[in-house]
Amino acid sequence: MLVIKRIRVRYQLKGCPPDKEDAARRAHEHHAAKCPVYRSIGGCIDISTTLEFVPR
């Protein structure tokens, strides 16, 4: 039987303009509260995310 205990999500934004990075960080910090999947399983499974800016 498969049991999922944790999920790690890595977001990579390629070519994000420097003046938009703060907005992207804010969106990343708050997106889980609006995500129906996270809200459904977040209490049962450890979910974490990272955000990385990748130059073009």
OpenMM code with the backbone's topology and positions (N, CA, C; nanometers):
from openmm import Vec3, app, unit

residues = "MET LEU VAL ILE LYS ARG ILE ARG VAL ARG TYR GLN LEU LYS GLY CYS PRO PRO ASP LYS GLU ASP ALA ALA ARG ARG ALA HIS GLU HIS HIS ALA ALA LYS CYS PRO VAL TYR ARG SER ILE GLY GLY CYS ILE ASP ILE SER THR THR LEU GLU PHE VAL PRO ARG".split()
positions = [
    Vec3(0.0838, -0.1171, 0.0000),
    Vec3(0.0000, 0.0000, 0.0000),
    Vec3(0.0890, 0.1244, 0.0000),
    Vec3(0.0528, 0.2189, -0.0814),
    Vec3(0.1256, 0.3455, -0.0907),
    Vec3(0.0694, 0.4432, 0.0116),
    Vec3(0.1562, 0.5003, 0.0918),
    Vec3(0.1161, 0.6022, 0.1889),
    Vec3(0.2001, 0.7266, 0.1628),
    Vec3(0.1343, 0.8350, 0.1273),
    Vec3(0.2043, 0.9613, 0.1020),
    Vec3(0.2119, 1.0379, 0.2335),
    Vec3(0.3342, 1.0667, 0.2761),
    Vec3(0.3547, 1.1364, 0.4030),
    Vec3(0.3939, 1.2817, 0.3839),
    Vec3(0.4584, 1.3110, 0.2708),
    Vec3(0.4995, 1.4492, 0.2470),
    Vec3(0.5059, 1.4764, 0.0974),
    Vec3(0.4852, 1.6032, 0.0640),
    Vec3(0.4938, 1.6502, -0.0733),
    Vec3(0.5823, 1.7739, -0.0726),
    Vec3(0.6801, 1.7745, -0.1604),
    Vec3(0.7692, 1.8900, -0.1756),
    Vec3(0.7481, 1.9456, -0.3162),
    Vec3(0.7184, 2.0742, -0.3260),
    Vec3(0.6950, 2.1387, -0.4558),
    Vec3(0.7999, 2.2473, -0.4733),
    Vec3(0.8660, 2.2458, -0.5883),
    Vec3(0.9678, 2.3467, -0.6178),
    Vec3(0.9205, 2.4284, -0.7376),
    Vec3(0.8949, 2.5550, -0.7144),
    Vec3(0.8566, 2.6469, -0.8219),
    Vec3(0.9829, 2.7148, -0.8739),
    Vec3(0.9989, 2.7157, -1.0041),
    Vec3(1.1096, 2.7867, -1.0675),
    Vec3(1.0496, 2.8870, -1.1655),
    Vec3(1.0711, 3.0142, -1.1384),
    Vec3(1.0237, 3.1185, -1.2279),
    Vec3(1.1397, 3.1615, -1.3166),
    Vec3(1.1243, 3.1374, -1.4435),
    Vec3(1.2307, 3.1683, -1.5381),
    Vec3(1.2063, 3.3051, -1.6011),
    Vec3(1.3053, 3.3918, -1.5909),
    Vec3(1.2981, 3.5219, -1.6555),
    Vec3(1.2050, 3.6209, -1.5882),
    Vec3(1.1801, 3.6044, -1.4607),
    Vec3(1.0944, 3.6991, -1.3886),
    Vec3(1.1683, 3.8328, -1.3768),
    Vec3(1.1047, 3.9421, -1.4192),
    Vec3(1.1707, 4.0721, -1.4060),
    Vec3(1.1990, 4.1038, -1.2590),
    Vec3(1.3136, 4.1616, -1.2300),
    Vec3(1.3489, 4.1919, -1.0910),
    Vec3(1.2441, 4.2754, -1.0174),
    Vec3(1.1767, 4.3643, -1.0880),
    Vec3(1.0775, 4.4476, -1.0210),
    Vec3(0.9499, 4.3705, -0.9872),
    Vec3(0.9362, 4.2458, -1.0325),
    Vec3(0.8186, 4.1628, -1.0025),
    Vec3(0.8488, 4.0528, -0.9006),
    Vec3(0.9743, 4.0407, -0.8592),
    Vec3(1.0112, 3.9329, -0.7680),
    Vec3(0.9425, 3.9441, -0.6328),
    Vec3(0.9297, 4.0645, -0.5791),
    Vec3(0.8618, 4.0802, -0.4499),
    Vec3(0.7160, 4.0361, -0.4590),
    Vec3(0.6483, 4.0707, -0.5677),
    Vec3(0.5089, 4.0294, -0.5862),
    Vec3(0.5004, 3.8771, -0.5974),
    Vec3(0.5949, 3.8165, -0.6662),
    Vec3(0.5961, 3.6702, -0.6788),
    Vec3(0.6190, 3.6044, -0.5433),
    Vec3(0.7075, 3.6607, -0.4629),
    Vec3(0.7306, 3.6063, -0.3280),
    Vec3(0.6043, 3.6163, -0.2422),
    Vec3(0.5377, 3.7301, -0.2493),
    Vec3(0.4132, 3.7461, -0.1711),
    Vec3(0.3079, 3.6462, -0.2158),
    Vec3(0.2930, 3.6267, -0.3459),
    Vec3(0.1956, 3.5304, -0.3970),
    Vec3(0.2309, 3.3892, -0.3509),
    Vec3(0.3586, 3.3565, -0.3526),
    Vec3(0.4028, 3.2244, -0.3088),
    Vec3(0.3725, 3.2028, -0.1608),
    Vec3(0.3929, 3.3047, -0.0800),
    Vec3(0.3685, 3.2921, 0.0639),
    Vec3(0.2214, 3.2672, 0.0969),
    Vec3(0.1315, 3.3171, 0.0138),
    Vec3(-0.0112, 3.3123, 0.0468),
    Vec3(-0.0935, 3.2186, -0.0403),
    Vec3(-0.0339, 3.1552, -0.1403),
    Vec3(-0.1149, 3.0770, -0.2340),
    Vec3(-0.1778, 2.9533, -0.1713),
    Vec3(-0.1138, 2.8927, -0.0732),
    Vec3(-0.1676, 2.7697, -0.0143),
    Vec3(-0.3051, 2.7914, 0.0488),
    Vec3(-0.3257, 2.9065, 0.1085),
    Vec3(-0.4545, 2.9341, 0.1732),
    Vec3(-0.5700, 2.9355, 0.0738),
    Vec3(-0.5421, 2.9606, -0.0527),
    Vec3(-0.6463, 2.9659, -0.1554),
    Vec3(-0.6533, 2.8375, -0.2396),
    Vec3(-0.5593, 2.7456, -0.2215),
    Vec3(-0.5517, 2.6246, -0.3029),
    Vec3(-0.6435, 2.5156, -0.2451),
    Vec3(-0.7435, 2.4698, -0.3206),
    Vec3(-0.8353, 2.3694, -0.2675),
    Vec3(-0.7678, 2.2352, -0.2376),
    Vec3(-0.6669, 2.1983, -0.3129),
    Vec3(-0.5975, 2.0725, -0.2858),
    Vec3(-0.5216, 2.0827, -0.1543),
    Vec3(-0.4483, 2.1911, -0.1362),
    Vec3(-0.3752, 2.2103, -0.0110),
    Vec3(-0.4718, 2.2119, 0.1079),
    Vec3(-0.5813, 2.2797, 0.0927),
    Vec3(-0.6780, 2.2881, 0.2015),
    Vec3(-0.7402, 2.1525, 0.2319),
    Vec3(-0.7519, 2.0668, 0.1322),
    Vec3(-0.8105, 1.9342, 0.1527),
    Vec3(-0.7148, 1.8371, 0.2220),
    Vec3(-0.5874, 1.8386, 0.1829),
    Vec3(-0.4944, 1.7387, 0.2358),
    Vec3(-0.3861, 1.7964, 0.3259),
    Vec3(-0.3819, 1.9269, 0.3393),
    Vec3(-0.2755, 1.9924, 0.4158),
    Vec3(-0.2678, 1.9501, 0.5615),
    Vec3(-0.3786, 1.9109, 0.6203),
    Vec3(-0.3768, 1.8682, 0.7595),
    Vec3(-0.3285, 1.7256, 0.7777),
    Vec3(-0.3265, 1.6471, 0.6699),
    Vec3(-0.2893, 1.5056, 0.6772),
    Vec3(-0.1508, 1.4772, 0.6208),
    Vec3(-0.1073, 1.5589, 0.5275),
    Vec3(0.0193, 1.5368, 0.4583),
    Vec3(0.1037, 1.6632, 0.4731),
    Vec3(0.2307, 1.6435, 0.5035),
    Vec3(0.3236, 1.7562, 0.5156),
    Vec3(0.3546, 1.8094, 0.3755),
    Vec3(0.3146, 1.9313, 0.3471),
    Vec3(0.3359, 1.9921, 0.2164),
    Vec3(0.4245, 2.1152, 0.2339),
    Vec3(0.5306, 2.1222, 0.1539),
    Vec3(0.6159, 2.2407, 0.1579),
    Vec3(0.6475, 2.2831, 0.0150),
    Vec3(0.6738, 2.4116, -0.0007),
    Vec3(0.7062, 2.4661, -0.1321),
    Vec3(0.8282, 2.5556, -0.1211),
    Vec3(0.9008, 2.5656, -0.2320),
    Vec3(1.0113, 2.6595, -0.2426),
    Vec3(0.9942, 2.7381, -0.3720),
    Vec3(1.0468, 2.8565, -0.3726),
    Vec3(1.0403, 2.9431, -0.4888),
    Vec3(1.1821, 2.9828, -0.5290),
    Vec3(1.2124, 2.9640, -0.6556),
    Vec3(1.3457, 2.9955, -0.7069),
    Vec3(1.3317, 3.0785, -0.8346),
    Vec3(1.4096, 3.1835, -0.8432),
    Vec3(1.4133, 3.2667, -0.9640),
    Vec3(1.5307, 3.2217, -1.0501),
    Vec3(1.5011, 3.1879, -1.1755),
    Vec3(1.6027, 3.1379, -1.2674),
    Vec3(1.6211, 3.2408, -1.3780),
    Vec3(1.7446, 3.2857, -1.4012),
    Vec3(1.7649, 3.3814, -1.5106),
    Vec3(1.7388, 3.3150, -1.6461),
    Vec3(1.7099, 3.3981, -1.7441),
    Vec3(1.6846, 3.3443, -1.8801),
    Vec3(1.8053, 3.2819, -1.9396),
] * unit.nanometer
topology = app.Topology()
chain = topology.addChain("A")
for resn in residues:
    res = topology.addResidue(resn, chain)
    for name in ("N", "CA", "C"):
        topology.addAtom(name, app.Element.getBySymbol(name[0]), res)
